[in-house]
Amino acid sequence: MNARKVRFTLHISAHEYQQYYSGSVRNVVVSANDGRIIQFPANILRPFISHDGIHGEFVIEFDDSNKFVSIKKR
């Protein structure tokens, strides 16, 4: 199994994340630093929520089947 890592920057306000948290929006779609567009379940961002929302640079890791492995804030 080879893991693939994708780096991206994310800025989601607390108000905007409410839509993800409530379930009305299930997936986050972002443009990675290398230009790829990736989509992943919003719930994997919960550990990174602050009063201001979610902000920072992240690295998400997928397996060969494009299944989520891990996410880390850089």
C-alpha positions as CSV (number, residue, x, y, z in Angstrom):
1,M,0.0,0.0,0.0
2,N,1.4,3.4,-1.1
3,A,0.0,6.4,0.7
4,R,-0.4,9.6,-1.3
5,K,-0.1,12.9,0.4
6,V,-1.7,16.1,-0.7
7,R,-1.0,19.5,0.8
8,F,-3.6,22.4,0.8
9,T,-4.5,25.6,2.6
10,L,-7.9,25.9,4.1
11,H,-9.8,28.9,5.5
12,I,-13.3,28.1,6.6
13,S,-15.1,30.5,9.0
14,A,-16.9,29.2,12.1
15,H,-20.2,30.3,10.5
16,E,-19.4,28.5,7.3
17,Y,-18.3,25.3,9.1
18,Q,-21.8,25.2,10.8
19,Q,-23.2,24.0,7.4
20,Y,-20.6,21.1,7.4
21,Y,-21.2,20.3,11.1
22,S,-25.0,20.3,10.7
23,G,-24.7,17.8,7.8
24,S,-26.3,20.1,5.2
25,V,-22.9,20.0,3.5
26,R,-21.0,16.7,3.7
27,N,-17.9,17.1,1.7
28,V,-15.1,19.7,1.4
29,V,-13.7,20.4,-2.0
30,V,-10.3,22.2,-2.2
31,S,-7.6,23.1,-4.6
32,A,-4.4,21.5,-3.5
33,N,-1.1,23.4,-3.6
34,D,-0.1,21.4,-6.7
35,G,-3.3,22.3,-8.5
36,R,-5.3,19.1,-8.0
37,I,-8.9,19.3,-6.9
38,I,-9.6,17.0,-4.0
39,Q,-12.8,16.2,-2.1
40,F,-13.1,14.6,1.4
41,P,-15.6,14.2,4.2
42,A,-16.0,17.4,6.3
43,N,-16.1,15.4,9.5
44,I,-12.3,14.7,9.3
45,L,-11.7,18.4,10.1
46,R,-13.5,18.3,13.5
47,P,-10.2,18.1,15.5
48,F,-9.1,21.4,13.9
49,I,-12.1,23.5,14.7
50,S,-11.5,26.7,16.7
51,H,-13.7,29.6,17.6
52,D,-12.5,31.3,14.4
53,G,-13.3,28.2,12.2
54,I,-10.6,26.1,10.5
55,H,-7.5,27.8,9.1
56,G,-4.1,26.7,8.1
57,E,-2.1,24.4,5.9
58,F,-2.9,20.7,6.0
59,V,-1.6,17.4,4.6
60,I,-4.1,14.7,3.8
61,E,-3.1,11.2,3.1
62,F,-5.0,8.7,0.9
63,D,-4.2,5.1,0.1
64,D,-4.0,3.6,-3.4
65,S,-7.8,3.2,-3.5
66,N,-8.3,6.9,-2.6
67,K,-9.5,6.1,0.8
68,F,-8.7,8.5,3.6
69,V,-5.7,7.5,5.8
70,S,-4.9,10.6,7.9
71,I,-4.9,14.4,8.0
72,K,-2.4,16.6,9.8
73,K,-2.1,20.4,10.3
74,R,1.3,21.8,9.4
